[in-house]
Amino acid sequence: MYPKINEYLYIHVASSDAAEADTLYRSRIAEMEDESFLIDIPMQESGGRLKKLFIGDELSVYFMSEGGIKNYFTTHVLGFKDDVIKMVRVRKPAEESIFKVQRRSFFRVNAELELALKDAMGGRYLVRTDDLGGGGVSFLSDAKVKPSVGDKLNCWLLLPFRNGSAEHVPFEGEVVRLKELENGRQLVMLKFTAIPDSERQKIIRYCFERQFDFRNR
């Protein structure tokens, strides 16, 4: 399902500058074409600054649909159109490439990432994740890290994005399940118990990029 004319789009612009890559902009679909959308110049959600775009700029976009579902897609700037107001022409994605994420349901992706942990006793560990989603993360443990179900951990996750930027995402997690593996290690599954929505959005954005990469291999 495509967004409709006058619907709002929420946009992140790919940038090597981490602060700019994190900035959320809002735009509106002004016109539809066969292969593209024409949108208003994006405006920063907090502050109202207009974002100047250039041909080729890569955009990560979502729009809201009924039931609080976020619909994610990637696109890029094709050009511009001068009418009463200046509009930006962006590529229309293939409809099947749009990912739907329900408000309280998050898709997960396989991801081997650095995850720093601090337990209740002050012990600090560095592990590798196995998969990741907007609701939690799993990681592989060894003899040094032996958590129990119910343990609370302070965590810092390193997320590398397609544009070359990287983000450290802090959160608190609770161990909800342990799975013994044949190699003697454990798969530890955490749910997020305290994470700012802005940090969760970074994780969802990373998962979306990973899904997009998988589909284009």
Residue, then its C-alpha position, 0 to 999 in steps of 0.5 A: m500500500y502506498p501513501k496517499i496525497n497529503e499524507y505525511l512522510y517522516i524522513h531520515v537523510a543519509s549522511s556521514d554526519a551522525a547528528e544529521a543522519d539522526t535528524l527527523y524531517r517531515s514532508r507531505i506528498a503533494e503529487m503522484e507520478d507513475e514512477s515517483f512521488l512529488i513531496d514538499i521540501p522536508m522540514q525538521e520535526s523539532g525546530g522547523r528548519l528546511k532541509k535542502l536536498f540534492i539529486g541522488d540523496e538517499l532517504s529512509v522514510y516511513f508513513m503511518s497507516e491505520g492502527g498505528i502501523k509504520n510503513y518503511f521504505t527507502t528511496h532517493v531524490l530524482g530531481f525537482k519541480d517548480d510550481v507554486i512551491k518547489m517540490v522534490r521528486v523521489r523514486k516510488p518504491a516497489e510496493e512489495s518493498i514497503f515494510k510494515v511495523q505494528r506499534r507493539s510488534f517488531f520484526r527481527v533480523n540476524a545481526e552480529l554486532e558489538l554489545a557491551l554489558k554491565d550486570a548488577m554486580g558491576g561486571r562488564y563484558l563485551v559480547r556479539t549479538d545473534d539477532l535484533g529487533g525493536g523489542g529486544v536482542s539476543f547474544l551469545s555468551d561464554a564461560k565469562v558471561k553466565p546470566s540467569v533468567g530475570d537478570k537486569l543488564n545495562c547495555w550499549l549496542l553499536l549500530p553501523f548504518r549504510n551511510g557509514s555512520a555508527e551509533h551507540v544505543p543505550f538501554e536496560g534489558e531483562v534476560v527472558r530466556l536461555k538456550e544451551l547450544e551444542n558448542g557449550r555456549q548459551l544464547v541469551m535473549l533479552k527484552f528491552t525494559a527501559i529504552p528511549d523511543s528515539e533510541r528504539q527508532k535507531i534500532i528499527r531503522y537499522c533492522f529496516e536497512r538490514q531487511f532491505d539489504f537482504r531483499n536486494r542480494 
